[in-house]
Amino acid sequence: MSFDREKLLRKLTFELAMNPNMTMTELAKRAKISRASLNRIYSSKNFLKETILERVKEIYREISELLNKNHEDFIKNLRDVIAIFQANRNYILFICRDVFAESVDEKIFRQQEAELTKFFSVGQEQNLIDKKFSAETVANVFLGNITWFLCMHAEKNNVDENELKKIIFETFWNGIGNKTAYDSAQN
């Protein structure tokens, strides 16, 4: 039987995030595959966790690349960052669990926080982000809000992906954005 391995990994990631104590047999049942098939792909629960953590690192690298590029179109870049988080929400949910967060090198979190701070300071320089809060505060609020929002919607398979990205953007933007500058940029 052929599996979409990325889809399987996302499903297993979600299941482990919801119940870190789940056994390989329970994971196979939830993924609707045989235990033997699961073992052929992921020989152990530890190997599965390592695979998930490697995927998390890839996601952080993808976000990092976006945050370190030219931000001539800041709003588009912000939407792109949100899209990456949203497309990988099961991995975000996984890494939010204390039991798994400890497995990620703290430097990765600190680097992302620094890159987001720099990104939001560019938005402030472009007068698109309200300056009443520091860029670091905006970055931390962004991370907290997007993580919380995605964790709340991770298990909902009937959520329209574009609508979810729009809701996240509009909710965040309405809290920190310079609405006049945003309206001007849209025209």
Buried (B, 14 or more C-beta within 10 A) or exposed (E): EEBEEEEBBBBBBBBBBBEBEBEBEEBBBBBEBEBEBBEEBBEEBEEBBEBBBEBBBEBBEBBBEBBEEEBEEBBEBBBBBBBBBBBBBBBBBBBBBEEBEEBBEEEBBEBBBEBBBBBBBBBBEBEBBBBEBEBBEBBBBBBEBBBEBBBEBBBEEEBEEEEBBEBBBEEBBEEBBBEEBBEEBEE
